[in-house]
Amino acid sequence: MTFDVRDMHRNDVPACVEIINHIIALGGSTAYEDPYTEPHFADHYLDEPPVTNVVLLGTRLVGFQAAFDIGDGLYSIGSFTDQQNPARGAGHAIFAKTLADCRAHGGTAILAKITSDNTGGLAYYSKMGFEPDTIWKDDHTRRDGTTVDRIVKRYTL
């Protein structure tokens, strides 16, 4: 499969919202539990972070990634790929551009903050070369009252 990766545009928002809302509905692989509206998504994922990328397979948007500047050269990353029609390799393809963009913005490291029950996310970031950094015990409470740790992984640029 050949992927195209580029900056996120405003016309990508509906497809991104569909991807993230499906992941939220599945549960257990993101800390988000409330669905996004298109305006809220655009505010948070398109307008706020300095790095926002999408990955396409042909003309179909199959994932997006954002890196938020949290100060001192650190970026906090969020990654989401289509779970209804997965495109193997999309996460790897998009990370290469996000990595280059964070470096171009003067970043020194990228942090991934993953809930401990998100086994897919933990595996993805390890595969991308992120190393264990810290554990925030009982950092997130699920709607059912279950508390989960947040695992912070670091990728040094």
VOPAMAR-165150 format. One record per residue: residue in one letter; y, z, x of N, C-alpha, C in turn; residue number from 1. Coordinates in steps of 0.05 Angstrom, whole numbers, plus 5000, padded with zeros to 4 digits. Layout:
// VOPAMAR-165150
REC   r    nc2    nc3    nc1   cac2   cac3   cac1    cc2    cc3    cc1     k
REC   A      Y      Z      X      Y      Z      X      Y      Z      X   NUM
...
***
This chain:
// VOPAMAR-165150
REC   r    nc2    nc3    nc1   cac2   cac3   cac1    cc2    cc3    cc1     k
REC   M   4976   5000   5017   5000   5000   5000   5025   5000   5018     1
REC   T   5044   4985   5009   5070   4984   5023   5091   4997   5006     2
REC   F   5104   5017   5017   5125   5031   5003   5152   5023   5013     3
REC   D   5172   5024   4995   5200   5022   5002   5212   5049   4998     4
REC   V   5228   5058   5017   5241   5084   5016   5271   5079   5019     5
REC   R   5286   5092   5002   5316   5088   5003   5329   5113   4992     6
REC   D   5356   5113   4995   5372   5134   4983   5369   5133   4952     7
REC   M   5370   5157   4940   5369   5159   4911   5395   5148   4899     8
REC   H   5393   5133   4877   5416   5123   4862   5416   5135   4834     9
REC   R   5439   5133   4822   5441   5145   4795   5421   5132   4775    10
REC   N   5415   5107   4778   5397   5094   4759   5368   5103   4764    11
REC   D   5363   5118   4786   5336   5129   4791   5331   5155   4775    12
REC   V   5352   5167   4765   5350   5193   4752   5329   5194   4730    13
REC   P   5328   5176   4711   5308   5178   4690   5279   5179   4700    14
REC   A   5273   5162   4720   5245   5162   4730   5239   5188   4745    15
REC   C   5259   5198   4760   5256   5224   4774   5251   5247   4755    16
REC   V   5267   5247   4733   5264   5268   4713   5236   5266   4700    17
REC   E   5226   5243   4695   5199   5240   4684   5178   5252   4703    18
REC   I   5181   5246   4729   5163   5257   4749   5164   5287   4750    19
REC   I   5188   5298   4753   5190   5327   4756   5182   5342   4731    20
REC   N   5190   5332   4707   5183   5345   4683   5153   5345   4677    21
REC   H   5139   5324   4685   5110   5323   4683   5097   5345   4701    22
REC   I   5108   5347   4725   5098   5367   4744   5103   5395   4733    23
REC   I   5126   5400   4722   5133   5426   4710   5113   5432   4687    24
REC   A   5108   5412   4670   5090   5416   4648   5061   5423   4657    25
REC   L   5053   5411   4679   5026   5417   4689   5024   5446   4699    26
REC   G   5046   5457   4710   5047   5484   4719   5033   5489   4745    27
REC   G   5042   5509   4760   5029   5518   4784   5035   5503   4809    28
REC   S   5051   5482   4808   5056   5468   4833   5086   5466   4839    29
REC   T   5102   5481   4824   5131   5483   4830   5140   5510   4818    30
REC   A   5161   5520   4830   5173   5545   4819   5189   5539   4794    31
REC   Y   5196   5514   4789   5211   5507   4765   5192   5510   4741    32
REC   E   5203   5521   4719   5187   5524   4695   5201   5512   4671    33
REC   D   5226   5506   4673   5241   5494   4651   5246   5464   4658    34
REC   P   5241   5447   4638   5246   5418   4643   5275   5412   4649    35
REC   Y   5279   5391   4663   5306   5381   4670   5316   5361   4648    36
REC   T   5341   5362   4643   5355   5340   4629   5365   5321   4651    37
REC   E   5371   5297   4643   5381   5278   4663   5408   5288   4676    38
REC   P   5427   5298   4660   5452   5308   4673   5447   5331   4692    39
REC   H   5430   5350   4684   5424   5373   4702   5410   5364   4727    40
REC   F   5391   5346   4725   5377   5335   4748   5397   5321   4767    41
REC   A   5415   5305   4756   5435   5290   4772   5453   5310   4787    42
REC   D   5461   5331   4773   5478   5351   4786   5464   5364   4810    43
REC   H   5438   5372   4805   5423   5387   4825   5411   5370   4847    44
REC   Y   5399   5348   4840   5384   5332   4860   5399   5307   4870    45
REC   L   5418   5297   4856   5431   5273   4865   5458   5280   4878    46
REC   D   5473   5297   4865   5500   5303   4874   5502   5326   4895    47
REC   E   5485   5345   4893   5487   5369   4910   5477   5365   4939    48
REC   P   5452   5356   4943   5442   5355   4970   5453   5331   4986    49
REC   P   5456   5334   5012   5466   5312   5028   5444   5291   5033    50
REC   V   5419   5298   5029   5396   5280   5034   5380   5278   5008    51
REC   T   5380   5254   4996   5364   5249   4971   5351   5222   4974    52
REC   N   5325   5221   4973   5311   5196   4977   5290   5191   4955    53
REC   V   5284   5166   4950   5263   5159   4932   5244   5140   4946    54
REC   V   5219   5140   4936   5199   5122   4947   5189   5105   4924    55
REC   L   5187   5079   4929   5178   5060   4909   5153   5045   4918    56
REC   L   5136   5039   4899   5113   5022   4903   5119   4998   4886    57
REC   G   5127   4976   4899   5137   4953   4884   5163   4961   4871    58
REC   T   5165   4959   4845   5190   4967   4831   5187   4994   4818    59
REC   R   5163   5007   4821   5158   5033   4807   5165   5056   4826    60
REC   L   5183   5073   4816   5190   5097   4831   5167   5116   4830    61
REC   V   5157   5125   4853   5133   5142   4853   5138   5169   4866    62
REC   G   5163   5175   4873   5169   5201   4884   5197   5203   4894    63
REC   F   5205   5229   4898   5232   5233   4909   5231   5259   4926    64
REC   Q   5251   5261   4943   5253   5283   4961   5283   5289   4965    65
REC   A   5289   5314   4967   5317   5323   4972   5317   5344   4993    66
REC   A   5337   5344   5010   5341   5365   5030   5369   5376   5027    67
REC   F   5369   5402   5020   5394   5417   5015   5403   5430   5041    68
REC   D   5429   5427   5047   5441   5440   5071   5445   5470   5064    69
REC   I   5430   5487   5078   5432   5516   5073   5446   5531   5096    70
REC   G   5459   5515   5113   5475   5527   5134   5461   5529   5161    71
REC   D   5476   5531   5182   5466   5535   5209   5446   5514   5218    72
REC   G   5450   5489   5208   5432   5467   5215   5405   5467   5201    73
REC   L   5402   5484   5181   5377   5486   5166   5379   5470   5140    74
REC   Y   5357   5457   5133   5355   5443   5108   5331   5453   5092    75
REC   S   5334   5456   5066   5313   5465   5049   5303   5441   5033    76
REC   I   5278   5434   5035   5267   5409   5024   5252   5414   4998    77
REC   G   5254   5394   4980   5239   5393   4956   5226   5366   4953    78
REC   S   5201   5365   4947   5186   5339   4946   5170   5337   4921    79
REC   F   5171   5314   4908   5157   5310   4882   5147   5282   4881    80
REC   T   5121   5279   4875   5110   5252   4872   5096   5250   4845    81
REC   D   5094   5225   4835   5083   5219   4809   5054   5230   4808    82
REC   Q   5049   5248   4789   5022   5259   4786   5007   5245   4763    83
REC   Q   5021   5229   4748   5008   5214   4726   4994   5189   4737    84
REC   N   5007   5176   4756   4996   5152   4769   5001   5155   4799    85
REC   P   4986   5172   4812   4992   5178   4841   4989   5153   4858    86
REC   A   5006   5153   4878   5006   5131   4898   5001   5144   4925    87
REC   R   4976   5143   4934   4969   5156   4959   4986   5146   4983    88
REC   G   4998   5165   4997   5014   5158   5020   5044   5159   5015    89
REC   A   5052   5163   4989   5080   5163   4982   5095   5186   4995    90
REC   G   5083   5210   4996   5095   5233   5008   5100   5229   5037    91
REC   H   5081   5218   5051   5084   5212   5080   5106   5192   5084    92
REC   A   5107   5171   5068   5127   5150   5072   5155   5161   5068    93
REC   I   5160   5177   5048   5186   5187   5042   5195   5207   5063    94
REC   F   5177   5223   5074   5184   5244   5093   5196   5232   5118    95
REC   A   5187   5209   5126   5198   5196   5151   5228   5192   5148    96
REC   K   5237   5182   5125   5266   5177   5121   5281   5204   5118    97
REC   T   5270   5223   5104   5283   5249   5100   5286   5262   5127    98
REC   L   5266   5261   5144   5267   5272   5171   5290   5259   5187    99
REC   A   5291   5233   5187   5312   5219   5201   5340   5226   5190   100
REC   D   5342   5227   5164   5368   5234   5151   5377   5262   5159   101
REC   C   5359   5281   5159   5366   5309   5166   5375   5310   5196   102
REC   R   5362   5295   5213   5370   5294   5241   5398   5282   5243   103
REC   A   5403   5260   5228   5429   5247   5229   5452   5265   5219   104
REC   H   5445   5284   5202   5465   5303   5192   5467   5327   5210   105
REC   G   5455   5327   5233   5457   5349   5252   5438   5372   5248   106
REC   G   5417   5367   5232   5399   5389   5226   5383   5397   5250   107
REC   T   5375   5423   5250   5358   5434   5271   5330   5440   5261   108
REC   A   5327   5444   5235   5301   5450   5223   5302   5445   5193   109
REC   I   5278   5439   5183   5275   5436   5154   5256   5458   5145   110
REC   L   5264   5472   5123   5247   5493   5112   5235   5483   5086   111
REC   A   5210   5489   5082   5196   5485   5056   5189   5512   5045   112
REC   K   5198   5518   5021   5193   5544   5008   5174   5539   4985   113
REC   I   5149   5547   4989   5128   5539   4970   5115   5563   4958   114
REC   T   5112   5563   4931   5098   5586   4919   5069   5586   4928   115
REC   S   5058   5610   4932   5031   5612   4943   5009   5600   4926   116
REC   D   5015   5596   4900   4995   5584   4883   4996   5553   4883   117
REC   N   5014   5542   4898   5017   5513   4900   5001   5503   4924   118
REC   T   4975   5501   4921   4957   5493   4943   4963   5465   4952   119
REC   G   4970   5447   4934   4976   5420   4942   5001   5418   4959   120
REC   G   5022   5433   4951   5047   5434   4967   5042   5446   4995   121
REC   L   5027   5467   4996   5021   5480   5021   5006   5461   5040   122
REC   A   4987   5446   5029   4972   5427   5044   4990   5403   5053   123
REC   Y   5007   5393   5035   5024   5371   5042   5043   5378   5065   124
REC   Y   5056   5401   5064   5075   5407   5085   5061   5413   5111   125
REC   S   5037   5425   5110   5021   5428   5135   5014   5401   5147   126
REC   K   5006   5383   5130   4999   5356   5140   5023   5341   5152   127
REC   M   5047   5347   5142   5071   5334   5153   5080   5348   5179   128
REC   G   5067   5369   5187   5074   5382   5212   5090   5408   5210   129
REC   F   5094   5418   5186   5108   5443   5182   5091   5466   5192   130
REC   E   5104   5486   5204   5090   5509   5215   5097   5534   5198   131
REC   P   5079   5553   5197   5085   5578   5182   5110   5592   5194   132
REC   D   5127   5602   5177   5151   5615   5185   5152   5644   5175   133
REC   T   5151   5648   5149   5151   5675   5138   5139   5674   5110   134
REC   I   5134   5698   5100   5124   5701   5072   5142   5720   5058   135
REC   W   5152   5711   5035   5168   5728   5018   5150   5739   4996   136
REC   K   5142   5764   4999   5122   5777   4981   5134   5778   4952   137
REC   D   5117   5771   4933   5124   5774   4904   5151   5762   4898   138
REC   D   5158   5739   4910   5185   5728   4908   5189   5713   4881   139
REC   H   5168   5705   4868   5172   5689   4843   5154   5701   4821   140
REC   T   5165   5703   4797   5149   5713   4775   5146   5690   4755   141
REC   R   5121   5684   4749   5114   5663   4730   5120   5674   4701   142
REC   R   5121   5656   4682   5127   5663   4655   5107   5683   4643   143
REC   D   5083   5682   4653   5063   5701   4643   5064   5728   4656   144
REC   G   5084   5732   4674   5087   5757   4687   5074   5759   4715   145
REC   T   5058   5739   4722   5045   5739   4748   5065   5735   4770   146
REC   T   5064   5752   4790   5082   5748   4813   5066   5733   4835   147
REC   V   5080   5716   4849   5068   5701   4871   5087   5702   4895   148
REC   D   5075   5701   4918   5090   5700   4943   5103   5672   4946   149
REC   R   5123   5672   4962   5135   5646   4970   5129   5643   5000   150
REC   I   5116   5621   5008   5109   5615   5035   5131   5597   5046   151
REC   V   5143   5605   5068   5163   5589   5081   5151   5576   5105   152
REC   K   5153   5549   5106   5143   5534   5129   5167   5520   5142   153
REC   R   5166   5516   5168   5188   5505   5183   5180   5481   5199   154
REC   Y   5197   5461   5198   5194   5437   5215   5218   5436   5233   155
REC   T   5213   5440   5259   5235   5439   5278   5242   5411   5285   156
REC   L   5268   5404   5283   5277   5377   5288   5283   5373   5318   157
***
